[in-house]
Structure formats: structure tokens, C-alpha cells
Amino acid sequence: MSNPVSEMRRRRTFAIISHPDAGKTTLTEKLLLFGGAIQMAGSVKSRKAARHATSDWM
């Protein structure tokens, strides 16, 4: 188990704030992909799209 203090110093928190339909979820997917948290990034599209965004839970 890692040291909690070093784990806290390693992390960064930020917020993405904008108007509806501005691409926040798609941006979040790209950040998760480039950060190595997910293997494949989706995007928010119409309901019939084959690949949806992982972080779009609503």
C-alpha cells in the first residue's frame, strides 16, 4: 500500500464548466484516454450511435 501523503501530492483536481452541449463529456473521455484510465474513448452522439461515452452516465 502506498503512502497516503505521496498519493495526495500525485493527484490533481480540476473542473470543466461550460454551457450544455459544449463537449464536456467528450473532453473528459479524451483526458481519461490519454491519462490511461480507459482503453477506448467514445463521444456523445445520437442514441443510435454504436459507441457511447464511458463517462456519460446520465
Contacts in CASP RR format, 6 or more apart in sequence:
PFRMAT RR
TARGET T0000
AUTHOR 0000-0000-0000
METHOD contacts of the structure
MODEL  1
MSNPVSEMRRRRTFAIISHPDAGKTTLTEKLLLFGGAIQMAGSVKSRKAA
RHATSDWM
16 24 0 8 1.000
16 27 0 8 1.000
16 28 0 8 1.000
18 24 0 8 1.000
23 44 0 8 1.000
25 43 0 8 1.000
25 44 0 8 1.000
25 53 0 8 1.000
25 55 0 8 1.000
25 56 0 8 1.000
26 41 0 8 1.000
26 42 0 8 1.000
26 43 0 8 1.000
26 44 0 8 1.000
26 53 0 8 1.000
28 53 0 8 1.000
28 55 0 8 1.000
29 38 0 8 1.000
29 41 0 8 1.000
29 42 0 8 1.000
29 43 0 8 1.000
29 53 0 8 1.000
29 54 0 8 1.000
29 55 0 8 1.000
30 41 0 8 1.000
32 38 0 8 1.000
32 41 0 8 1.000
32 54 0 8 1.000
32 55 0 8 1.000
33 39 0 8 1.000
33 40 0 8 1.000
33 41 0 8 1.000
38 54 0 8 1.000
40 51 0 8 1.000
41 53 0 8 1.000
41 54 0 8 1.000
42 51 0 8 1.000
42 52 0 8 1.000
42 53 0 8 1.000
42 54 0 8 1.000
43 49 0 8 1.000
43 51 0 8 1.000
43 53 0 8 1.000
44 52 0 8 1.000
44 53 0 8 1.000
44 56 0 8 1.000
45 52 0 8 1.000
END
